[in-house]
């Protein structure tokens, strides 16, 4: 029997670094393993509904264990191998949400990664994660809820006469066949113009498709120690991805680069199964601590 089959036949939970009981009979399983090897050993073919992740961007970020400055072609080959494992483990109607951004000096990073997955997936949606935005009142028109100019969100200022502040990243939504149906109104927004309700056949309530621009700001932090991982996304991002695909009984979510647990926190909140892989024990312990703390608060609110 192969190592993979042996691992599948054994108790899945005994192979995990930590397993936390969630709601609705679910579990959150954390593996201290390289994602490629970990996914091969622990995930059966077509067993995963949703993959939400943000891999290293290969821009020289100072991670604890990962070398983030590989030669470009080697990095893209690594991303291609990740795509192969995701495709193997993903259900035929599953969703693969890949968050990635660029740098001012290299605006091709995200699209190079997307292109490395082109032969394996259909790019069903391209979502723009807007981290900061400025809106002038005069550009908006006569909306009663907006009384002046707005500038909201967080970004790292770029001191340059050539490059603009980088206020967004991409979320590439890959599927196997481009035919995965989504729960679009689960992350919908109210109509600004209420006369639209009932005017169109699809507008039966005050809730419309949000579209592919998502404003999700980082939480404000006062000290660097409050964000121990150098490049993590807010938990609302994976939460919206999971909601968009659909929260149903038995839904299984995987994050190959689980970091300090943003996707795990979203999975706990939504009551879905979670499996995360991380090579850095410090990050993994932090993610487990955050999930346990969130679970305690969740249980307290239920009392």
N, C-alpha and C positions, 0 to 999 in steps of 0.2 A: 504494500500500500504506500502511495506517495506521501511526502510530508504534508502536502496540501490536504489530501483526503484524510490523513490522520487527524489534522487540526480540525477539520470539519466534523469528523466523527466524535471528537472529544467534546467535553463541555465547553462551549464557547466562552462562558464567563470566566472559567479557570485560566484562560490564556490572557485575559485582560489585566492591565496594571491596576485598574480600579473600575468597579461597577457601582453605579448609584441608582437606586430605585426612583423612578419618576412617577407621575400620575397615570391613571388609566391603565395600570399594569405594565407600563413601559420601563425600559432601562436606558441608562446612559453609560456606554462602555468606552473606556479610555485605554489606548494601547501605546506603550512606550516603544514604538517601532518606526522604522523607515516606512513611509506610506506605500511604496511600491511592493516591498516584501510583505508588509502587514496586510494590504488589501488582497494579495495573492493567497496568503495563508488563512485569512479570516472571512472573506466575503465570497459567497457562492455566486455562480453565474446568475445574472438577471434577478438579483435579490434586493436591490436598492432602488428606492423610489426617487430620491433627491440627493444630489451631491452639491454642496455649497462650500466654496473654498476660495482662499486668496493665497496663491503660492508666492514664494519669494520672487521679486521682480528682477533679480540679478543686477542690482545697481550698487553693490558694495555696502549694503546695509549691515550693521554689526549685530548679527544674531549670536546666540550663545553657542550653537553647534554647527549651524549650516554655513558653508562657504558660498557667499553671495556675489562672487565675481568670476564665474565660469566663462570660458570663451563662448561667444554668442551661439555658435553652431552646437556646441555641446549642451548648452542650456536648452536650446530648442529641441534637441533630441530627447533630453530628459523630460520636457513637457509632453513630447509625443508619446513617450512610454507611459506617462501618467494618463494620457488620453486613452491608451489601449486598455489599461486596467479599469478606468472608469467605464468605458464602453462595455467591457466584459461583465462588470458587476451590475450595471444599470439595467433596469427593466426596459422593455421596448417602448413603453410610454413614459419613461422617466425624464427628469430634467437635470441638467448639469449647468449650474450657475457658477461662472468663473469670474471673480473680481480681479482686475489688474489695471495698472495705470502706467503712465509714461514719465519721463523726466524732461525738463526743459531742453536739454541737449540731445535727447534721443526720443523723438516722438513716434518711433515705430515699434517700441517694445510690445505694447499691448496687441497691435495688429500682427506683428510677427508671431506672437504666441497663438493668436487666433488662427493664423494661416497654418501653423504646425498641426492644428487639429482638423483642418478642412477635409481631409480624406476620411476621417473617422466619424464626423458628426455633421448635422445640418445646423447652421447658425440661424435659429428660429427667431430670436429677438436680440437687439442690442440696446441695453439699458444704460442711461447716463446717470451715474451717482454724483449728484451735485452736492458738494461739501460746503460751499459758500456761494452766495449770490447777492447781487445788488440790483435793486429795481427802483427806478424813478417814478414818482407818482404821476407825472405828466405822460409817461408811456403806458400807464395802466388804464386810464380812463376813469369814468365815474363809478367807482366801486366804493360803497359806503364804509366797508371795513378797512379800507386803506386810506389813512389821513395824511400820509407824508411819504418821503423817500424811505426805502427799507434796505438795510445791509445786514445780512444775517449769516451765521455759520463761521467756520474756522478754516484757516489755511496758513501755510508756512510762507511768509513773504519772500519773494525772490528779488534780490537786489541786482538788477540787470537792466541795461538799456535795450536788450535784445528780446528778452523773454517776459511773457505775462505771468502773473501769479497763477499757479496751477490749482484750479478750484473744482476739478471733477476727475472721476475715474470711470472706467467701463465695468459693466457687468455683462459678460457674454452669456446668453442663454442658449446652450447647445442641446439638441435632442437627436435621437437616432434617425428619425425620418421626417422631421419637420411637421409632424401631425399631432403633437401632444396638446390636448385641450387644457386650458388654464381656467382658474377661478379668478377672473380679472376683477370682479366687483368685491372680492374679499379684501382688496387693498384700495378700493375705490375712494373717490372724493365727492363731496356734494357739488351740485351744479351751482355755478356762480349766477347764471341766469335761470331762475326757477320756472320761467315760461317754457323751458325745454321739456319739463316733466309732463309727459302725456302727449307732447307734440309728435314725438317719434315712437314707434312701436316698441323699441327697446328701452325707452326711458319711462319705466313704470314706477320708479321711486327716485328719491333724491340721492342718487349714488351713481356716479359714472366712472368709466375706465380712466384710471390715473394717467395712463400713457407710459412712455419710456423715459421720462425724466423724473428722478426721485431725489427730492431734497432730504438728505439725512445728515445732520450735523454731528460732529464728534461731541462727546460730553466734555464740558470744560474741566480742566484739571489745574491744580495749583502747584503741584510738584511732579517732577519726572517719575518719582517712585510710584505714583498713582497709575502709571501706564508702563508696567515692567517689560512689555514686549515692544520692540521698536516700530512695528508696522502691523497694527491690528485694526479690523473694522468694527464699528459699533454693532451691538447685537441686533439692533433694529433692521440692519441690512439683511442678514440671513433670515430673520423673522418674516420680512416682506417676501423674500424669495420662496420660503416654505409655504406661506399663505397663498401666494400666487399659483404655485403648483397645485395646492389643495391639501388641507388638513383633514385626513380621514383615518379611520381606525386601521392600525397596522402599518401606517406610513413609516418608512425607515430612512433616516437622514445620515449621510456620511460627510465628514470633513477630513480630507487627507492631510491638511496642514492645520491642525486644530488650535495651535498657538495657545493663547490664554483663555480659550473657551467661549468665544462670541457665538458660534453656531450651537454649541452645547447649551448655552443659556437660552437661546431662542427655542431650541427643541424642548427644554424643560418647561418653558412658559406655555408652549403650544400642546404639550402632552403627546409628543411623538418619540419614536425610538431614535437613538443617536449612537453613532460609532465614530470615534475620532482617533487620529493617528498623529503622534508628535515625537520627534527624536530628542527633544530637549526636556530633561526631567524637571528642571526649574519651571519652565513654562507649563508643563503638564500639571505639576503640583499646584501652581497658581490657578489653573483652570478648574481643577477639582475643588479647590478652596472656594472659588467664586460660585460654582454650582451648588455646593453644599450650603453656602450662605444664602443664596437665592431660594433654595428649597426650604430652608428654615423660615424665611420670610413668607413664602408661599403657604406653608402649613399654618403659620401664625394667623394669616389673613382668613383662613378657612374656619378658624375657631370662633 
